[in-house]
Amino acid sequence: MAAPFPGGGGGGVAVMAGPLTPLDPSPSKTCLKNSALKSPILIFLLFHKAIRSELDGLHRAAMAFATSQASSADIEPLLERYHFLRAIYKHHCNAEDEVIFPALDIRVKNVARTYSLEHEGESVLFDQLFELLISNMQNEESYRRELASCTGALQTSISQHMSKEEEQWEFSVLG
């Protein structure tokens, strides 16, 4: 499936690797039960599921690259997927920072600042990953392992962050 990139430049497309897994909006988690089903927070939970899925795919792709004999030119599709994910994640974080966290902060003081700081930390991880992806170390022996490790760190950080947010939302909505 392809999706156009926003903004100028025209003609850019992002291609999602692998089959699409339907997002099941059924109340499989307690945070989706009862009144939360009617809440706009459901949209954020669906975004979290999609982001986790793409992070998993990217980590698997980085691991495959790390263990293969692919040429360093094969890094370009991975770089494009990370750029697309970062753009989506940045917009998602901005929406949380501007809408969700201030609403949560009314119920639980200082929660907005904590999560916003985590967003900043994740932005630093993305920066480090991009520096590695475009570096001239691609022919060094440790490059592939470092790329897989950096990808795994980003996946872990974002997944843990989103899990904490979801627990907070569940507490605030159903609490």
Buried (B, 14 or more C-beta within 10 A) or exposed (E): EEEEBEEEEEEBEBEBEEEEEEEEEEEEEEBBEEEBEEBEBBEBBEBBBBBBBBBEBBBBBBBEBBEEEEEEEEBEEBEBBBBBBBBBBBEBBEBBBEEBBEEBBEEBEEBBEEBBEBBEEBBEBBEBBBEBBEEEBBEEEEBBEBBBBBBBBBBEBBBEBBEBBBEBBBEBBEE
